[in-house]
Amino acid sequence: MNTVVKTTERQTGLSCPKCGCRDLRAYYTRAKINYILRKRICRHCNHEILTRERIEN
Ligand SMILES: [Zn+2]
């Protein structure tokens, strides 16, 4: 079960949507043309979160 988070913000305020904890580990990072794709996993409940961070110029 994945949660897709689309954001243009920095990820400093990101927390797990399932348990609410902020202890997320990024285990996959891929730079795209317009955004950075990251997969994060919650250390507490192992919930996976997919984030797309837009690159703003
Ligand atoms: Zn969690």
PDB file of the backbone (N, CA, C, O) and the ligand in Angstrom, with CONECT records:
HET     ZN  A 101       1
ATOM      1  N   MET A   1       0.853  -1.193   0.000  1.00  0.00           N
ATOM      2  CA  MET A   1       0.000   0.000   0.000  1.00  0.00           C
ATOM      3  C   MET A   1       0.883   1.235   0.000  1.00  0.00           C
ATOM      4  O   MET A   1       1.613   1.485   0.960  1.00  0.00           O
ATOM      5  N   ASN A   2       0.818   1.992  -1.054  1.00  0.00           N
ATOM      6  CA  ASN A   2       1.639   3.185  -1.163  1.00  0.00           C
ATOM      7  C   ASN A   2       0.775   4.433  -1.071  1.00  0.00           C
ATOM      8  O   ASN A   2      -0.404   4.428  -1.426  1.00  0.00           O
ATOM      9  N   THR A   3       1.382   5.478  -0.596  1.00  0.00           N
ATOM     10  CA  THR A   3       0.739   6.777  -0.583  1.00  0.00           C
ATOM     11  C   THR A   3       1.557   7.711  -1.445  1.00  0.00           C
ATOM     12  O   THR A   3       2.764   7.852  -1.249  1.00  0.00           O
ATOM     13  N   VAL A   4       0.907   8.344  -2.392  1.00  0.00           N
ATOM     14  CA  VAL A   4       1.606   9.278  -3.265  1.00  0.00           C
ATOM     15  C   VAL A   4       1.420  10.687  -2.729  1.00  0.00           C
ATOM     16  O   VAL A   4       0.300  11.156  -2.524  1.00  0.00           O
ATOM     17  N   VAL A   5       2.521  11.331  -2.514  1.00  0.00           N
ATOM     18  CA  VAL A   5       2.477  12.702  -2.027  1.00  0.00           C
ATOM     19  C   VAL A   5       3.090  13.598  -3.089  1.00  0.00           C
ATOM     20  O   VAL A   5       4.261  13.457  -3.440  1.00  0.00           O
ATOM     21  N   LYS A   6       2.295  14.508  -3.586  1.00  0.00           N
ATOM     22  CA  LYS A   6       2.824  15.487  -4.530  1.00  0.00           C
ATOM     23  C   LYS A   6       3.034  16.786  -3.778  1.00  0.00           C
ATOM     24  O   LYS A   6       2.111  17.314  -3.157  1.00  0.00           O
ATOM     25  N   THR A   7       4.222  17.283  -3.835  1.00  0.00           N
ATOM     26  CA  THR A   7       4.488  18.496  -3.081  1.00  0.00           C
ATOM     27  C   THR A   7       5.476  19.372  -3.807  1.00  0.00           C
ATOM     28  O   THR A   7       6.323  18.886  -4.557  1.00  0.00           O
ATOM     29  N   THR A   8       5.367  20.631  -3.588  1.00  0.00           N
ATOM     30  CA  THR A   8       6.349  21.568  -4.103  1.00  0.00           C
ATOM     31  C   THR A   8       7.198  22.107  -2.956  1.00  0.00           C
ATOM     32  O   THR A   8       8.074  22.948  -3.156  1.00  0.00           O
ATOM     33  N   GLU A   9       6.930  21.619  -1.775  1.00  0.00           N
ATOM     34  CA  GLU A   9       7.644  22.122  -0.613  1.00  0.00           C
ATOM     35  C   GLU A   9       8.860  21.254  -0.309  1.00  0.00           C
ATOM     36  O   GLU A   9       9.022  20.164  -0.857  1.00  0.00           O
ATOM     37  N   ARG A  10       9.679  21.750   0.547  1.00  0.00           N
ATOM     38  CA  ARG A  10      10.714  20.920   1.124  1.00  0.00           C
ATOM     39  C   ARG A  10      10.051  19.868   2.000  1.00  0.00           C
ATOM     40  O   ARG A  10       8.932  20.048   2.482  1.00  0.00           O
ATOM     41  N   GLN A  11      10.753  18.785   2.191  1.00  0.00           N
ATOM     42  CA  GLN A  11      10.144  17.659   2.885  1.00  0.00           C
ATOM     43  C   GLN A  11      10.322  17.710   4.398  1.00  0.00           C
ATOM     44  O   GLN A  11      10.128  16.705   5.082  1.00  0.00           O
ATOM     45  N   THR A  12      10.681  18.848   4.907  1.00  0.00           N
ATOM     46  CA  THR A  12      10.988  18.922   6.334  1.00  0.00           C
ATOM     47  C   THR A  12       9.770  18.641   7.201  1.00  0.00           C
ATOM     48  O   THR A  12       9.903  18.147   8.321  1.00  0.00           O
ATOM     49  N   GLY A  13       8.577  18.954   6.686  1.00  0.00           N
ATOM     50  CA  GLY A  13       7.384  18.771   7.501  1.00  0.00           C
ATOM     51  C   GLY A  13       6.656  17.469   7.203  1.00  0.00           C
ATOM     52  O   GLY A  13       5.541  17.252   7.677  1.00  0.00           O
ATOM     53  N   LEU A  14       7.291  16.602   6.416  1.00  0.00           N
ATOM     54  CA  LEU A  14       6.612  15.388   6.001  1.00  0.00           C
ATOM     55  C   LEU A  14       6.496  14.390   7.156  1.00  0.00           C
ATOM     56  O   LEU A  14       7.456  14.147   7.886  1.00  0.00           O
ATOM     57  N   SER A  15       5.330  13.836   7.299  1.00  0.00           N
ATOM     58  CA  SER A  15       5.157  12.810   8.321  1.00  0.00           C
ATOM     59  C   SER A  15       4.351  11.669   7.734  1.00  0.00           C
ATOM     60  O   SER A  15       3.640  11.844   6.745  1.00  0.00           O
ATOM     61  N   CYS A  16       4.462  10.521   8.336  1.00  0.00           N
ATOM     62  CA  CYS A  16       3.752   9.342   7.869  1.00  0.00           C
ATOM     63  C   CYS A  16       2.246   9.558   7.968  1.00  0.00           C
ATOM     64  O   CYS A  16       1.750   9.899   9.042  1.00  0.00           O
ATOM     65  N   PRO A  17       1.502   9.368   6.872  1.00  0.00           N
ATOM     66  CA  PRO A  17       0.050   9.577   6.906  1.00  0.00           C
ATOM     67  C   PRO A  17      -0.674   8.494   7.693  1.00  0.00           C
ATOM     68  O   PRO A  17      -1.844   8.650   8.045  1.00  0.00           O
ATOM     69  N   LYS A  18       0.006   7.428   7.961  1.00  0.00           N
ATOM     70  CA  LYS A  18      -0.646   6.317   8.648  1.00  0.00           C
ATOM     71  C   LYS A  18      -0.505   6.413  10.160  1.00  0.00           C
ATOM     72  O   LYS A  18      -1.491   6.306  10.889  1.00  0.00           O
ATOM     73  N   CYS A  19       0.727   6.617  10.629  1.00  0.00           N
ATOM     74  CA  CYS A  19       0.937   6.658  12.071  1.00  0.00           C
ATOM     75  C   CYS A  19       1.354   8.039  12.561  1.00  0.00           C
ATOM     76  O   CYS A  19       1.386   8.293  13.765  1.00  0.00           O
ATOM     77  N   GLY A  20       1.673   8.934  11.622  1.00  0.00           N
ATOM     78  CA  GLY A  20       1.948  10.306  12.007  1.00  0.00           C
ATOM     79  C   GLY A  20       3.371  10.580  12.460  1.00  0.00           C
ATOM     80  O   GLY A  20       3.711  11.713  12.799  1.00  0.00           O
ATOM     81  N   CYS A  21       4.186   9.568  12.466  1.00  0.00           N
ATOM     82  CA  CYS A  21       5.556   9.793  12.915  1.00  0.00           C
ATOM     83  C   CYS A  21       6.360  10.465  11.795  1.00  0.00           C
ATOM     84  O   CYS A  21       5.983  10.400  10.625  1.00  0.00           O
ATOM     85  N   ARG A  22       7.443  11.093  12.159  1.00  0.00           N
ATOM     86  CA  ARG A  22       8.270  11.807  11.192  1.00  0.00           C
ATOM     87  C   ARG A  22       9.563  11.073  10.891  1.00  0.00           C
ATOM     88  O   ARG A  22      10.462  11.619  10.252  1.00  0.00           O
ATOM     89  N   ASP A  23       9.652   9.865  11.341  1.00  0.00           N
ATOM     90  CA  ASP A  23      10.897   9.125  11.155  1.00  0.00           C
ATOM     91  C   ASP A  23      10.827   8.324   9.862  1.00  0.00           C
ATOM     92  O   ASP A  23      10.617   7.111   9.875  1.00  0.00           O
ATOM     93  N   LEU A  24      11.006   9.023   8.747  1.00  0.00           N
ATOM     94  CA  LEU A  24      10.895   8.408   7.438  1.00  0.00           C
ATOM     95  C   LEU A  24      12.281   8.261   6.827  1.00  0.00           C
ATOM     96  O   LEU A  24      13.095   9.184   6.866  1.00  0.00           O
ATOM     97  N   ARG A  25      12.529   7.109   6.273  1.00  0.00           N
ATOM     98  CA  ARG A  25      13.814   6.838   5.655  1.00  0.00           C
ATOM     99  C   ARG A  25      13.651   6.790   4.145  1.00  0.00           C
ATOM    100  O   ARG A  25      12.834   6.029   3.626  1.00  0.00           O
ATOM    101  N   ALA A  26      14.431   7.605   3.441  1.00  0.00           N
ATOM    102  CA  ALA A  26      14.406   7.576   1.983  1.00  0.00           C
ATOM    103  C   ALA A  26      15.277   6.430   1.493  1.00  0.00           C
ATOM    104  O   ALA A  26      16.480   6.405   1.755  1.00  0.00           O
ATOM    105  N   TYR A  27      14.677   5.486   0.787  1.00  0.00           N
ATOM    106  CA  TYR A  27      15.452   4.344   0.325  1.00  0.00           C
ATOM    107  C   TYR A  27      15.600   4.321  -1.186  1.00  0.00           C
ATOM    108  O   TYR A  27      16.245   3.429  -1.737  1.00  0.00           O
ATOM    109  N   TYR A  28      15.007   5.293  -1.855  1.00  0.00           N
ATOM    110  CA  TYR A  28      15.100   5.352  -3.314  1.00  0.00           C
ATOM    111  C   TYR A  28      14.997   6.800  -3.742  1.00  0.00           C
ATOM    112  O   TYR A  28      14.072   7.505  -3.338  1.00  0.00           O
ATOM    113  N   THR A  29      15.927   7.246  -4.546  1.00  0.00           N
ATOM    114  CA  THR A  29      15.892   8.608  -5.058  1.00  0.00           C
ATOM    115  C   THR A  29      16.237   8.577  -6.539  1.00  0.00           C
ATOM    116  O   THR A  29      17.234   7.980  -6.946  1.00  0.00           O
ATOM    117  N   ARG A  30      15.414   9.216  -7.326  1.00  0.00           N
ATOM    118  CA  ARG A  30      15.660   9.244  -8.763  1.00  0.00           C
ATOM    119  C   ARG A  30      15.368  10.657  -9.257  1.00  0.00           C
ATOM    120  O   ARG A  30      14.261  11.170  -9.088  1.00  0.00           O
ATOM    121  N   ALA A  31      16.363  11.271  -9.861  1.00  0.00           N
ATOM    122  CA  ALA A  31      16.193  12.619 -10.386  1.00  0.00           C
ATOM    123  C   ALA A  31      15.555  12.555 -11.762  1.00  0.00           C
ATOM    124  O   ALA A  31      16.079  11.917 -12.674  1.00  0.00           O
ATOM    125  N   LYS A  32      14.429  13.217 -11.900  1.00  0.00           N
ATOM    126  CA  LYS A  32      13.771  13.343 -13.190  1.00  0.00           C
ATOM    127  C   LYS A  32      14.051  14.719 -13.757  1.00  0.00           C
ATOM    128  O   LYS A  32      14.802  15.502 -13.175  1.00  0.00           O
ATOM    129  N   ILE A  33      13.441  15.009 -14.898  1.00  0.00           N
ATOM    130  CA  ILE A  33      13.716  16.295 -15.540  1.00  0.00           C
ATOM    131  C   ILE A  33      13.160  17.439 -14.706  1.00  0.00           C
ATOM    132  O   ILE A  33      13.843  18.433 -14.459  1.00  0.00           O
ATOM    133  N   ASN A  34      11.928  17.287 -14.282  1.00  0.00           N
ATOM    134  CA  ASN A  34      11.276  18.386 -13.572  1.00  0.00           C
ATOM    135  C   ASN A  34      11.066  18.128 -12.088  1.00  0.00           C
ATOM    136  O   ASN A  34      10.612  19.006 -11.355  1.00  0.00           O
ATOM    137  N   TYR A  35      11.391  16.943 -11.658  1.00  0.00           N
ATOM    138  CA  TYR A  35      11.149  16.652 -10.248  1.00  0.00           C
ATOM    139  C   TYR A  35      12.076  15.544  -9.769  1.00  0.00           C
ATOM    140  O   TYR A  35      12.733  14.864 -10.557  1.00  0.00           O
ATOM    141  N   ILE A  36      12.105  15.391  -8.480  1.00  0.00           N
ATOM    142  CA  ILE A  36      12.876  14.311  -7.873  1.00  0.00           C
ATOM    143  C   ILE A  36      11.893  13.319  -7.275  1.00  0.00           C
ATOM    144  O   ILE A  36      11.033  13.678  -6.471  1.00  0.00           O
ATOM    145  N   LEU A  37      12.036  12.074  -7.679  1.00  0.00           N
ATOM    146  CA  LEU A  37      11.169  11.025  -7.167  1.00  0.00           C
ATOM    147  C   LEU A  37      11.858  10.356  -5.986  1.00  0.00           C
ATOM    148  O   LEU A  37      13.009   9.930  -6.079  1.00  0.00           O
ATOM    149  N   ARG A  38      11.140  10.273  -4.884  1.00  0.00           N
ATOM    150  CA  ARG A  38      11.715   9.630  -3.716  1.00  0.00           C
ATOM    151  C   ARG A  38      10.725   8.648  -3.135  1.00  0.00           C
ATOM    152  O   ARG A  38       9.528   8.922  -3.045  1.00  0.00           O
ATOM    153  N   LYS A  39      11.237   7.516  -2.746  1.00  0.00           N
ATOM    154  CA  LYS A  39      10.421   6.580  -1.998  1.00  0.00           C
ATOM    155  C   LYS A  39      10.927   6.571  -0.572  1.00  0.00           C
ATOM    156  O   LYS A  39      12.123   6.433  -0.315  1.00  0.00           O
ATOM    157  N   ARG A  40      10.006   6.719   0.334  1.00  0.00           N
ATOM    158  CA  ARG A  40      10.360   6.729   1.748  1.00  0.00           C
ATOM    159  C   ARG A  40       9.585   5.650   2.458  1.00  0.00           C
ATOM    160  O   ARG A  40       8.494   5.263   2.040  1.00  0.00           O
ATOM    161  N   ILE A  41      10.157   5.174   3.526  1.00  0.00           N
ATOM    162  CA  ILE A  41       9.466   4.159   4.313  1.00  0.00           C
ATOM    163  C   ILE A  41       9.486   4.567   5.779  1.00  0.00           C
ATOM    164  O   ILE A  41      10.497   5.036   6.301  1.00  0.00           O
ATOM    165  N   CYS A  42       8.360   4.379   6.417  1.00  0.00           N
ATOM    166  CA  CYS A  42       8.226   4.729   7.828  1.00  0.00           C
ATOM    167  C   CYS A  42       8.933   3.678   8.684  1.00  0.00           C
ATOM    168  O   CYS A  42       8.741   2.477   8.495  1.00  0.00           O
ATOM    169  N   ARG A  43       9.740   4.139   9.612  1.00  0.00           N
ATOM    170  CA  ARG A  43      10.468   3.207  10.457  1.00  0.00           C
ATOM    171  C   ARG A  43       9.549   2.518  11.464  1.00  0.00           C
ATOM    172  O   ARG A  43       9.877   1.453  11.987  1.00  0.00           O
ATOM    173  N   HIS A  44       8.423   3.120  11.723  1.00  0.00           N
ATOM    174  CA  HIS A  44       7.546   2.574  12.755  1.00  0.00           C
ATOM    175  C   HIS A  44       6.579   1.542  12.191  1.00  0.00           C
ATOM    176  O   HIS A  44       6.464   0.443  12.732  1.00  0.00           O
ATOM    177  N   CYS A  45       5.872   1.888  11.093  1.00  0.00           N
ATOM    178  CA  CYS A  45       4.835   0.986  10.594  1.00  0.00           C
ATOM    179  C   CYS A  45       5.166   0.443   9.199  1.00  0.00           C
ATOM    180  O   CYS A  45       4.373  -0.302   8.623  1.00  0.00           O
ATOM    181  N   ASN A  46       6.333   0.811   8.653  1.00  0.00           N
ATOM    182  CA  ASN A  46       6.780   0.338   7.347  1.00  0.00           C
ATOM    183  C   ASN A  46       5.880   0.771   6.195  1.00  0.00           C
ATOM    184  O   ASN A  46       5.882   0.150   5.133  1.00  0.00           O
ATOM    185  N   HIS A  47       5.121   1.823   6.405  1.00  0.00           N
ATOM    186  CA  HIS A  47       4.277   2.361   5.350  1.00  0.00           C
ATOM    187  C   HIS A  47       5.143   3.081   4.322  1.00  0.00           C
ATOM    188  O   HIS A  47       6.008   3.883   4.675  1.00  0.00           O
ATOM    189  N   GLU A  48       4.900   2.785   3.043  1.00  0.00           N
ATOM    190  CA  GLU A  48       5.704   3.406   2.004  1.00  0.00           C
ATOM    191  C   GLU A  48       5.051   4.669   1.480  1.00  0.00           C
ATOM    192  O   GLU A  48       3.837   4.721   1.284  1.00  0.00           O
ATOM    193  N   ILE A  49       5.861   5.674   1.258  1.00  0.00           N
ATOM    194  CA  ILE A  49       5.370   6.951   0.769  1.00  0.00           C
ATOM    195  C   ILE A  49       6.189   7.343  -0.447  1.00  0.00           C
ATOM    196  O   ILE A  49       7.420   7.356  -0.410  1.00  0.00           O
ATOM    197  N   LEU A  50       5.490   7.659  -1.518  1.00  0.00           N
ATOM    198  CA  LEU A  50       6.154   8.111  -2.739  1.00  0.00           C
ATOM    199  C   LEU A  50       6.004   9.619  -2.841  1.00  0.00           C
ATOM    200  O   LEU A  50       4.887  10.137  -2.825  1.00  0.00           O
ATOM    201  N   THR A  51       7.108  10.317  -2.945  1.00  0.00           N
ATOM    202  CA  THR A  51       7.033  11.765  -3.049  1.00  0.00           C
ATOM    203  C   THR A  51       7.634  12.232  -4.356  1.00  0.00           C
ATOM    204  O   THR A  51       8.623  11.686  -4.845  1.00  0.00           O
ATOM    205  N   ARG A  52       7.010  13.255  -4.906  1.00  0.00           N
ATOM    206  CA  ARG A  52       7.567  13.911  -6.077  1.00  0.00           C
ATOM    207  C   ARG A  52       7.874  15.353  -5.694  1.00  0.00           C
ATOM    208  O   ARG A  52       6.973  16.152  -5.439  1.00  0.00           O
ATOM    209  N   GLU A  53       9.142  15.661  -5.662  1.00  0.00           N
ATOM    210  CA  GLU A  53       9.532  17.004  -5.267  1.00  0.00           C
ATOM    211  C   GLU A  53       9.837  17.808  -6.519  1.00  0.00           C
ATOM    212  O   GLU A  53      10.766  17.497  -7.264  1.00  0.00           O
ATOM    213  N   ARG A  54       9.067  18.810  -6.730  1.00  0.00           N
ATOM    214  CA  ARG A  54       9.276  19.631  -7.929  1.00  0.00           C
ATOM    215  C   ARG A  54      10.529  20.468  -7.785  1.00  0.00           C
ATOM    216  O   ARG A  54      10.846  20.967  -6.705  1.00  0.00           O
ATOM    217  N   ILE A  55      11.225  20.609  -8.882  1.00  0.00           N
ATOM    218  CA  ILE A  55      12.406  21.456  -8.896  1.00  0.00           C
ATOM    219  C   ILE A  55      11.984  22.823  -9.408  1.00  0.00           C
ATOM    220  O   ILE A  55      11.584  22.977 -10.563  1.00  0.00           O
ATOM    221  N   GLU A  56      12.077  23.797  -8.542  1.00  0.00           N
ATOM    222  CA  GLU A  56      11.642  25.134  -8.911  1.00  0.00           C
ATOM    223  C   GLU A  56      12.847  26.020  -9.155  1.00  0.00           C
ATOM    224  O   GLU A  56      13.791  26.052  -8.364  1.00  0.00           O
ATOM    225  N   ASN A  57      12.797  26.727 -10.246  1.00  0.00           N
ATOM    226  CA  ASN A  57      13.901  27.624 -10.565  1.00  0.00           C
ATOM    227  C   ASN A  57      13.456  29.071 -10.415  1.00  0.00           C
ATOM    228  O   ASN A  57      14.247  29.987 -10.641  1.00  0.00           O
TER     229      ASN A  57
HETATM  230 ZN    ZN A 101       4.159   5.181   9.975  1.00  0.00          ZN2+
END
